[in-house]
Amino acid sequence: MNDEPEQESDDLVATNRRRFLKLGLLAAAAGAAFPLAASAKVRLPHERTLELYNIHTGEQLRAAYWIGDGYDSGVLTEINYLLRDYRTGEIKAIEPSLLDLLHSINRVLGSSKPFHVVSGYRSPATNAFLAERSRGVAKHSLHMEGKAIDIYLTDRPLKELHRVALALGKGGVGYYPESHFVHVDVGRVRSW
């Protein structure tokens, strides 16, 4: 009678048992060292911050517009004011998804400088005035709806800002190197 196959089977079980116990000890040690990872999911606070500088008024704002699970209405009010039509003083609510687009652009670029705002909200009167004097201004501009902004960054090339805005594919992107700004909006995806 040959006892070798039974012996091999016992050795295999012992090896697997040791391996299983070793993995269990490692998992327990990891849980002790990293209790958050070992416990149930923990919701960490999430914050989206923007820094904006209005080149026409000299006003600047750095604020978290999204905290936790929603937009901060007080900060949105401050942003609406900063992005007002500086010619008329009219204020319009800026579409929050436009702020999210700016946040995404900045996350990709990693800029430490504020977005310099050439144009935020435009009243219908201001837009009509500009459209008469420039073929680059749309008669039904999304600036009038608070869904568009013209920007540049002082620490990133304009071409790079343009490239990132296009790559995100979140709306319209216009490139104006002669005027030194990039237009971004949250309308349909298109470029010029």
N, C-alpha and C positions, 0 to 999 in steps of 0.2 A: 504494500500500500504506500502511495506517495503523498507526503504531507506538504510538498512545496507550493502548489497552487493556493492552498488554504493559508499558508504562511504569507505569501505575497499579498493576498487579499487583506489579511490582518494588518500588514505593514502599510498598505495603501490607505486603509481606514484611519490608522493612527496618524499618518502624514496629513491627510485631509482635515482631521480633527485639530491637529496642531495649527495648520494654516488658518482654519476657521477661527480658532481662539485668538490667534495672533491678529487677524483682521478685526475681530471684535474689540480687542484691547486698543488697537490703533484708532478705531472709530470712537471709542470712549474717551481716549486721550484728546482727540481732536475736538470732541464736544466740550471737554473741560477747558481746553485752551481757547476755543471760539464758541462761547455759549450762544451768541446770536445765530450762528450758522446751524447749531444743533437744535435750537428751539424752533417753534412754529414761525412762520413768516412774520417779520417785523416790518412795518411800514415806516420807512425813513422819510423825514420831511423833504419836500422837493421845492425848490425855489428857482424862478426864472428872473434874472436881472437884466436890465438894459441901461445903457448910458447914452444919453442924447444931448447934442449941443446944437441949438438953433443959431445958424450963422448970421441971421438978420437981426435978432434981438439980443444975442449974447447970453441967453438963458441956457442953463445946463441942468440936467437931472440925472442922477444915478439912483435907481430904485428897483426893488423887487416887485414886479407887477403881478406875478403869480406866486402864491404861497400855499403850500399844502395841496388842497384839492380845487383851487379856484383862483380867479382873478381878484386882485385887491382893488375894490371900486375907488378908494381914495387915491391910489396911485394912478389908476386909469384917468381920473379927473385931472390930475397934474399933467399927465402925458397929453391929454386932449388940449389943455391950455398951452403947453409948450409947442405943440404942432398946429396951433391955430393959424388962420390966415392973418399974417402979420400986417397986411395992407389994410384990411378992414376991421380986424379984431374979432371976427366971427370965429366961434368955436363949434366944432362938430365932434361927435364921438368917433374915435379912431377904431376901426375894426380890430378886435383883439388878435385875430389870426395874422394880421400884418405884423403885430409885435412879436408873435411866435416865429414868423419868418425871419425877422431881424435877429432874434435870439439864435435861431438855427444858423444863420449866416455867420454870426459872431463865434458860435461854438466851433464851426469848421475853421474859420480864419484865426481864431485865438488872439484877436486884437485886444490890446490893453487900453485903447483910446476910445472915446465916445464916437458914435455915428454923428457925423456932421450933416445936419439937415438943411438941404437947399430948399426943399418944398415939401410940406406936409399937406394939411387940409387946404383946399382952395375954395373960396366961395364961388358961386356961379358967375358973379360979376367980375371977380378977379380972373377966373378962367377965360371968360369971354374976352376980356381985355388982352390977356396974354396970347390967346389964339389968333386975334387980329394981327398981332405983331410977329408971330413965329409959326412956321408950319410944323414945328416939333411939338405943339400943344394940341392935344385932341379936344374937339368941341364937347365931347361927352366924357371927359377925363374921370378916371376913378379917384383922382384927388378930391373931387367934389363929394364923393361918398365916404371919404375917410378910409379908403382902401388902397391908397398908393402913397409912396414916399420917394423922394429923390435924395440920395445920400452919397457920402464918400467917407473914407477913413484916412487919417493922416499917417498911419503906420503900416499901411498895406497898399500895394499898387492897385490902381483903378481896374486894370485888366484882371487881377486876381479876384477882386470883389465881384466883377462881372461874371467871371468863370464859375465861381461858387454859386452865385444866384441862379445862373442857368442850370447848373448841375442839380440843384435842389428840386427844380421842376415844380414849384408851388404856385406859379402865376406868371404874370408878364414881367419881362426884363428888357429894359432899354439901356443902350450904351451910348453915352454922350461924352466922349473924351475931350472934345473942344471946349465944353462947358464944365468939365471935370466932375461928373457925377454919374451914378447908375440909378436908374429908375427901377423900383420893384413894386409889384402890386399883387393883390390876392384875387385877381380876376382869372379869366381862362389862361391857360399856358400858351405863351407866344413870346416872340422876341423880335427886336429890331435894333 
